[in-house]
């Protein structure tokens, strides 16, 4: 039987998990879904931030989770299903970076970045899939423009973000027969705690921020809400014929040549 878009329209509030959902882009994603009336589970390693987010976002519940732990990811999925009766959307947002020249990364740093950004996204999706297929749900990975064009001293982070796109495409094909869509959002420069930490090393943080903004065709740094809107769209019925795709949200950065 031919599937139509209407078959994918939810008839009740959705259940959403956002990893790394306690601050930055993740927090904005949590708020976007919660504002639409969805039930949202904030999965984050930071207990204090997580509790704060739960108190400030109506409809959100915090579950402390280290995405480097397979056991904790499995518990996160089971907690969500037990609490809300199912799962509709998984947003794999949790990510970390360390600025190092490629040969200066320690094995511990490599493992932390890869296990958080890449392995955690794979395992979270693996455990979520049996429940997502029951409700024709979807997965959204948060990759990065670094998957396509990198800056220096960020090789491991860039490698994980490029890897996420390959993982996304493969999972999209694997899960399509079950009606589960898998896509990715690739943010450009976005004003988050991660960027603020990087700016602290600059002698003139404000000047450095303005310099970055000047290189972006739209003339500004992205805000977490810009990314959240893109994630919400890819998880919506309006995107029901989109899978295996990435949406770049970078103010036009990748559209131009650096001459």
GIVEN-V187695 format. One record per residue. RES is the residue in one small letter. SS is DSSP state (@ for helix, = for strand, . for the rest). Layout:
res:RES ss:SS
res:RES ss:SS
This chain:
res:x ss:.
res:x ss:.
res:x ss:.
res:x ss:.
res:x ss:@
res:x ss:@
res:x ss:@
res:x ss:@
res:x ss:.
res:x ss:.
res:x ss:.
res:x ss:.
res:x ss:.
res:x ss:.
res:x ss:=
res:x ss:=
res:x ss:=
res:x ss:=
res:x ss:=
res:x ss:.
res:x ss:.
res:x ss:.
res:x ss:.
res:x ss:@
res:x ss:@
res:x ss:@
res:x ss:@
res:x ss:@
res:x ss:@
res:x ss:@
res:x ss:@
res:x ss:@
res:x ss:@
res:x ss:@
res:x ss:@
res:x ss:.
res:x ss:.
res:x ss:.
res:x ss:=
res:x ss:=
res:x ss:=
res:x ss:=
res:x ss:=
res:x ss:=
res:x ss:.
res:x ss:.
res:x ss:@
res:x ss:@
res:x ss:@
res:x ss:@
res:x ss:@
res:x ss:@
res:x ss:@
res:x ss:@
res:x ss:@
res:x ss:@
res:x ss:.
res:x ss:.
res:x ss:.
res:x ss:=
res:x ss:=
res:x ss:=
res:x ss:=
res:x ss:=
res:x ss:.
res:x ss:.
res:x ss:.
res:x ss:.
res:x ss:.
res:x ss:@
res:x ss:@
res:x ss:@
res:x ss:@
res:x ss:@
res:x ss:@
res:x ss:@
res:x ss:@
res:x ss:@
res:x ss:@
res:x ss:@
res:x ss:@
res:x ss:@
res:x ss:@
res:x ss:@
res:x ss:.
res:x ss:.
res:x ss:.
res:x ss:.
res:x ss:=
res:x ss:=
res:x ss:=
res:x ss:=
res:x ss:.
res:x ss:.
res:x ss:.
res:x ss:.
res:x ss:.
res:x ss:.
res:x ss:.
res:x ss:.
res:x ss:.
res:x ss:@
res:x ss:@
res:x ss:@
res:x ss:.
res:x ss:.
res:x ss:@
res:x ss:@
res:x ss:@
res:x ss:@
res:x ss:@
res:x ss:@
res:x ss:@
res:x ss:@
res:x ss:@
res:x ss:@
res:x ss:@
res:x ss:@
res:x ss:@
res:x ss:@
res:x ss:@
res:x ss:@
res:x ss:@
res:x ss:@
res:x ss:@
res:x ss:@
res:x ss:@
res:x ss:@
res:x ss:@
res:x ss:@
res:x ss:@
res:x ss:@
res:x ss:@
res:x ss:@
res:x ss:@
res:x ss:.
res:x ss:.
res:x ss:=
res:x ss:=
res:x ss:=
res:x ss:=
res:x ss:=
res:x ss:.
res:x ss:.
res:x ss:@
res:x ss:@
res:x ss:@
res:x ss:.
res:x ss:.
res:x ss:.
res:x ss:.
res:x ss:.
res:x ss:.
res:x ss:.
res:x ss:@
res:x ss:@
res:x ss:@
res:x ss:@
res:x ss:@
res:x ss:@
res:x ss:@
res:x ss:@
res:x ss:@
res:x ss:@
res:x ss:@
res:x ss:@
res:x ss:@
res:x ss:@
res:x ss:@
res:x ss:@
res:x ss:@
res:x ss:@
res:x ss:@
res:x ss:@
res:x ss:@
res:x ss:@
res:x ss:.
res:x ss:.
res:x ss:.
res:x ss:.
res:x ss:=
res:x ss:=
res:x ss:=
res:x ss:=
res:x ss:=
res:x ss:=
res:x ss:=
res:x ss:.
res:x ss:.
res:x ss:=
res:x ss:.
res:x ss:.
res:x ss:@
res:x ss:@
res:x ss:@
res:x ss:@
res:x ss:@
res:x ss:@
res:x ss:@
res:x ss:.
res:x ss:.
res:x ss:.
res:x ss:.
res:x ss:.
res:x ss:@
res:x ss:@
res:x ss:@
res:x ss:@
res:x ss:@
res:x ss:@
res:x ss:@
res:x ss:@
res:x ss:@
res:x ss:@
res:x ss:.
res:x ss:.
res:x ss:.
res:x ss:.
res:x ss:.
res:x ss:.
res:x ss:.
res:x ss:=
res:x ss:.
res:x ss:@
res:x ss:@
res:x ss:@
res:x ss:@
res:x ss:@
res:x ss:@
res:x ss:@
res:x ss:@
res:x ss:@
res:x ss:@
res:x ss:@
res:x ss:.
res:x ss:.
res:x ss:@
res:x ss:@
res:x ss:@
res:x ss:.
res:x ss:.
res:x ss:.
res:x ss:.
res:x ss:.
res:x ss:.
res:x ss:=
res:x ss:=
res:x ss:=
res:x ss:=
res:x ss:.
res:x ss:.
res:x ss:.
res:x ss:@
res:x ss:@
res:x ss:@
res:x ss:.
res:x ss:.
res:x ss:.
res:x ss:.
